[in-house]
Amino acid sequence: MEMIRRVQINHVKTLLRETDLKLGAIPDLAGFSYIAYMVGRFRVVEGSTPGQYRKLALRNS
C-alpha cells in the first residue's frame, strides 16, 4: 500500500510542476478520493503542502 501512495504522491508532484491545474483538480488525476486526504498524505511524505511545493518548484525552474 505504501508503494501505491508513493506513486500517487510522485504523480501529484509531476502535475504540480508541469501543469497549471488548480489544486482541486489534482486528487482525481492522482487516484485520491478527497483533496484533504491528498494534502495530508503529501505533507507527511514531502514535509510541505502541495501549494508550497508548487511555489518552490516554480521558483527553482
Helices and strands as residue ranges (DSSP letters): H 2-18, G 23-25, H 26-30, H 35-46, H 50-59
